Amino acid sequence: MKTTRELTAIIEREGDGYVALCPELDVASQGDTIEEARTNLIEALELFFETASPNEVRERLHDEVLVTRVKVAV
C-alpha cells in the first residue's frame, strides 16, 4: 500500500508556459497551463520516489520548507 506525503509546489509563469518546482526535493516540471504544470510535477515527484534509493531521498529531502513573502526596498 502506497502512502502519501504533502509537498510544496511553487508555480510561476515562464514565457508562454508555467514552471512548477517542489523545493523540498528540488524537483521541477513544466506545462502550458498551471494545472498541466502541477500535474506534470506530481508525475515527476512520483517517478523520483519510485526510482530514487532511500539514501538519495534522505539526502535530498528538506522536511522544513517555509514559503513567505518579504518586502524589499528597491
GUPA-166422 format. One line per 3 residues: their letters; for each residue x, y, z of N, C-alpha, C, O, CB. Coordinates in pm, 1 decimal. Glycine has a CB too. Layout:
GUPA-166422
a = X/Y/Z/X/Y/Z/X/Y/Z/X/Y/Z/X/Y/Z | ...
END
This chain:
GUPA-166422
mkt = 83.8/-118.7/0.0/0.0/0.0/0.0/88.0/124.7/0.0/178.5/137.7/82.4/-95.2/0.0/121.8 | 60.9/215.8/-92.6/139.2/339.0/-101.8/88.4/440.0/-0.6/-31.3/448.9/26.8/133.0/397.8/-244.3 | 182.7/516.1/54.2/146.1/625.3/143.1/148.6/754.8/63.0/198.2/757.8/-49.7/241.9/633.2/266.2
tre = 96.3/859.2/120.0/101.5/990.0/54.1/177.0/1087.0/143.1/185.8/1069.5/264.6/-41.4/1043.4/23.1 | 230.1/1187.8/80.4/304.7/1291.0/151.3/266.3/1425.1/89.9/257.6/1436.5/-32.3/460.1/1266.2/143.3 | 243.7/1525.3/171.3/211.3/1657.8/120.9/340.1/1736.3/103.6/418.8/1750.2/197.2/113.6/1731.7/215.7
lta = 360.9/1788.0/-18.2/480.6/1864.8/-50.6/439.1/2000.9/-106.6/322.6/2022.2/-140.1/570.4/1787.9/-152.1 | 533.8/2091.0/-116.3/508.6/2225.5/-166.9/527.6/2229.7/-317.6/620.7/2169.0/-370.7/600.8/2327.4/-98.6 | 439.5/2301.3/-386.6/454.9/2326.5/-529.8/452.9/2477.2/-551.3/355.8/2544.5/-516.7/342.2/2255.8/-613.2
iie = 559.7/2529.0/-608.2/567.9/2670.6/-644.0/556.5/2676.5/-795.9/637.9/2618.0/-867.4/702.7/2738.1/-591.8 | 455.9/2747.0/-844.1/430.9/2752.8/-988.4/441.6/2898.1/-1032.8/379.5/2987.3/-975.0/290.2/2692.9/-1024.8 | 521.4/2919.5/-1136.3/536.0/3055.0/-1188.7/534.2/3054.3/-1340.4/573.8/2957.4/-1405.1/665.3/3118.9/-1137.7
reg = 487.1/3165.3/-1394.9/484.4/3179.0/-1540.7/627.0/3193.9/-1591.3/709.0/3264.4/-1532.6/397.1/3300.8/-1584.5 | 654.1/3125.9/-1701.5/783.1/3139.8/-1768.1/756.7/3138.3/-1918.2/724.6/3034.2/-1975.6/883.5/3025.5/-1725.7 | 770.4/3253.6/-1980.4/740.8/3263.9/-2123.8/594.3/3236.6/-2149.8/507.3/3299.9/-2090.0/827.6/3166.6/-2204.6
dgy = 566.4/3142.1/-2239.1/428.7/3107.9/-2273.9/370.9/2997.5/-2186.7/256.2/2957.8/-2207.1/421.5/3066.6/-2417.8 | 447.0/2946.8/-2090.0/400.7/2835.8/-2008.0/425.3/2860.5/-1861.2/441.2/2974.2/-1816.8/467.9/2708.1/-2050.1 | 428.1/2751.3/-1786.7/446.1/2757.8/-1641.4/548.9/2654.8/-1597.1/558.4/2545.8/-1653.4/311.9/2734.6/-1568.2
val = 625.6/2691.5/-1495.2/722.8/2600.9/-1434.9/676.5/2572.5/-1292.9/638.2/2663.8/-1219.8/868.1/2661.5/-1436.9 | 680.1/2445.8/-1254.2/640.6/2404.9/-1119.3/762.4/2346.0/-1049.5/832.8/2263.0/-1106.9/522.7/2301.8/-1123.1 | 787.3/2388.2/-927.0/903.4/2344.3/-850.1/859.8/2292.7/-714.3/776.5/2354.1/-647.5/1004.5/2458.7/-833.8
cpe = 915.7/2180.7/-674.0/898.2/2129.0/-538.1/1028.5/2156.0/-463.9/1127.0/2085.5/-485.9/861.6/1974.3/-537.5 | 1031.4/2257.6/-375.5/1157.0/2293.2/-310.1/1206.3/2188.5/-209.8/1325.9/2183.3/-181.2/1141.1/2424.6/-240.3 | 1117.2/2105.5/-156.1/1161.4/2003.4/-60.6/1258.4/1904.7/-124.2/1346.4/1851.9/-56.2/1041.3/1928.5/-4.3
ldv = 1243.1/1879.2/-253.9/1327.8/1780.6/-322.4/1404.1/1839.7/-439.3/1484.1/1770.0/-501.7/1243.9/1665.4/-371.1 | 1381.4/1966.7/-470.6/1442.3/2032.9/-585.3/1409.5/1957.1/-714.3/1497.2/1930.0/-796.4/1595.0/2043.8/-566.6 | 1281.7/1923.8/-729.7/1231.0/1858.5/-849.9/1141.2/1959.2/-920.0/1060.5/2025.9/-855.4/1153.5/1724.9/-816.3
asq = 1154.6/1970.8/-1052.3/1076.8/2067.2/-1128.1/1016.3/2002.0/-1251.8/1062.8/1898.4/-1299.4/1163.6/2186.7/-1167.9 | 911.5/2065.7/-1301.8/849.4/2025.1/-1426.9/787.2/2148.8/-1488.6/800.3/2258.9/-1435.2/743.1/1912.2/-1405.1 | 719.8/2130.8/-1600.6/659.8/2245.8/-1668.1/533.0/2204.1/-1740.3/503.8/2085.2/-1752.8/759.2/2309.1/-1766.8
gdt = 457.7/2302.8/-1787.9/337.0/2276.0/-1864.8/286.0/2402.6/-1929.4/330.8/2512.7/-1897.6/229.2/2214.9/-1776.6 | 192.2/2386.0/-2020.2/134.8/2501.3/-2090.2/37.0/2578.5/-2002.9/14.6/2697.6/-2025.1/64.9/2455.9/-2217.0 | -21.8/2511.4/-1903.2/-115.6/2574.8/-1811.5/-69.8/2547.7/-1668.7/18.0/2464.4/-1645.9/-261.0/2522.8/-1834.6
iee = -129.0/2617.6/-1573.3/-96.1/2595.2/-1432.4/-127.6/2450.7/-1394.5/-46.2/2383.4/-1331.2/-174.1/2693.8/-1341.0 | -245.3/2403.7/-1433.2/-286.1/2267.2/-1396.8/-195.0/2162.4/-1461.3/-161.1/2061.9/-1398.8/-431.9/2242.4/-1438.5 | -156.1/2186.5/-1586.0/-65.7/2092.1/-1653.3/70.8/2089.6/-1585.0/129.6/1982.8/-1567.9/-49.6/2129.3/-1802.4
art = 121.0/2205.6/-1546.2/249.8/2211.3/-1475.7/239.2/2139.5/-1341.6/331.7/2068.6/-1302.1/294.7/2358.3/-1454.5 | 127.7/2157.2/-1271.6/105.0/2090.4/-1143.3/97.7/1939.2/-1161.8/161.4/1864.5/-1087.5/-24.2/2142.1/-1077.7 | 21.5/1894.3/-1259.0/8.8/1751.1/-1287.0/143.0/1690.8/-1325.8/178.0/1581.8/-1280.5/-93.5/1727.2/-1398.4
nli = 218.2/1761.7/-1409.7/349.5/1711.8/-1451.7/447.0/1705.9/-1334.8/531.0/1616.1/-1328.7/406.8/1800.1/-1562.5 | 436.5/1801.5/-1241.3/522.0/1798.0/-1123.3/488.4/1676.3/-1036.4/578.4/1608.9/-986.3/506.7/1928.3/-1041.8 | 360.4/1648.7/-1019.0/320.0/1530.2/-942.0/377.4/1404.6/-1005.6/429.0/1317.7/-935.2/165.8/1520.0/-933.2
eal = 369.1/1394.0/-1136.7/424.9/1277.3/-1207.3/575.5/1268.5/-1186.9/628.8/1160.0/-1164.1/392.7/1284.4/-1357.8 | 644.8/1382.8/-1194.9/789.8/1383.5/-1175.5/826.1/1341.9/-1033.3/923.2/1269.1/-1012.9/847.2/1522.6/-1206.0 | 748.9/1387.4/-935.3/775.2/1350.3/-796.1/749.3/1201.6/-773.4/827.4/1134.5/-705.8/688.5/1434.2/-700.9
elf = 639.9/1150.0/-829.5/611.6/1007.2/-816.1/722.6/923.4/-878.7/763.6/821.8/-822.6/476.8/973.1/-880.8 | 770.9/965.8/-994.3/881.1/894.8/-1060.1/1007.3/901.1/-974.6/1079.8/802.3/-963.3/908.4/954.3/-1199.9 | 1033.7/1016.7/-914.6/1150.1/1029.0/-827.0/1141.0/929.1/-712.4/1237.1/857.1/-685.2/1161.8/1172.4/-772.0
fet = 1026.1/924.2/-644.8/1011.6/833.5/-531.1/1018.0/687.1/-574.2/1063.2/602.5/-497.0/880.1/860.5/-458.8 | 973.5/655.5/-696.6/979.7/517.7/-746.6/1122.1/474.3/-778.2/1155.7/356.8/-763.0/893.5/503.2/-870.6 | 1206.3/568.0/-822.1/1338.3/530.6/-872.3/1453.4/564.4/-778.1/1559.7/502.9/-787.7/1361.7/597.2/-1002.7
asp = 1435.5/659.3/-688.5/1544.7/702.1/-600.2/1565.9/599.5/-488.7/1471.8/536.1/-440.8/1514.6/841.8/-539.7 | 1689.3/585.8/-450.4/1720.2/498.5/-337.2/1677.0/569.3/-208.7/1665.7/691.9/-206.3/1873.1/462.3/-333.1 | 1652.8/492.8/-102.0/1618.3/555.6/26.1/1723.6/657.0/70.6/1689.8/758.9/130.8/1601.2/449.0/133.7
nev = 1850.1/629.9/41.5/1957.8/721.0/77.8/1946.5/852.9/0.5/1966.1/960.3/57.4/2094.1/655.1/51.5 | 1914.7/844.6/-129.6/1900.8/966.9/-209.6/1781.8/1049.4/-161.0/1789.6/1172.2/-155.4/1884.1/932.4/-359.3 | 1673.1/983.5/-126.4/1556.4/1055.8/-74.0/1595.3/1128.4/54.5/1562.4/1245.8/71.9/1437.2/958.4/-47.9
rer = 1664.6/1059.6/143.9/1707.1/1121.5/270.5/1798.6/1241.1/246.3/1784.5/1344.3/311.8/1778.8/1018.4/358.8 | 1892.3/1227.7/152.4/1987.7/1336.3/125.5/1921.3/1458.6/63.8/1960.1/1571.6/93.5/2097.7/1287.2/33.8 | 1821.8/1437.5/-21.7/1760.5/1548.9/-94.4/1642.2/1611.9/-22.8/1610.3/1728.4/-46.7/1716.5/1502.4/-228.7
lhd = 1576.9/1536.6/64.8/1453.5/1584.5/125.3/1480.1/1688.1/233.5/1553.2/1663.1/329.4/1375.4/1468.5/183.1 | 1419.3/1804.6/216.1/1422.9/1911.1/316.3/1285.4/1911.4/382.8/1187.6/1956.5/323.1/1458.2/2053.2/251.9 | 1277.8/1861.2/505.7/1149.2/1846.6/572.6/1083.5/1978.8/607.7/960.8/1986.2/615.7/1166.3/1766.0/696.4
evl = 1161.3/2082.3/628.7/1102.8/2209.3/670.5/1129.4/2315.4/565.1/1238.8/2371.4/557.7/1158.9/2253.5/807.0 | 1027.7/2342.5/483.5/1034.9/2447.4/382.4/927.4/2548.9/415.9/809.6/2514.6/426.5/1016.8/2390.1/236.7 | 967.2/2671.7/432.3/874.2/2778.9/466.9/859.8/2871.2/346.1/959.2/2914.8/288.0/923.3/2858.2/592.9
vtr = 736.9/2900.2/309.3/709.3/2990.7/198.3/645.7/3115.6/256.1/541.9/3108.7/322.0/616.7/2924.1/90.6 | 707.6/3229.1/231.4/657.5/3355.3/283.3/691.1/3466.3/184.7/764.8/3444.7/88.6/717.1/3385.6/423.2 | 638.1/3581.9/208.3/669.9/3697.4/124.1/747.0/3797.5/209.6/724.7/3806.9/330.3/539.5/3762.6/63.4
vkv = 835.8/3870.6/148.3/913.9/3972.4/218.0/905.5/4103.0/140.6/888.5/4102.9/18.7/1061.7/3927.9/235.0 | 917.4/4213.4/211.4/921.1/4345.2/148.2/1066.6/4389.4/140.5/1141.2/4380.8/238.1/834.2/4449.7/227.3 | 1105.3/4436.7/22.6/1242.9/4479.3/-1.6/1241.3/4619.0/-62.6/1164.1/4645.5/-154.7/1317.4/4378.7/-94.8
av = 1324.6/4707.1/-12.8/1334.8/4841.3/-70.2/1404.0/4831.4/-205.5/1508.4/4767.5/-218.2/1412.4/4938.0/25.1 | 1345.7/4894.3/-305.1/1405.5/4893.4/-439.9/1422.6/5033.5/-492.9/1471.2/5051.8/-604.6/1319.7/4812.1/-536.7
END
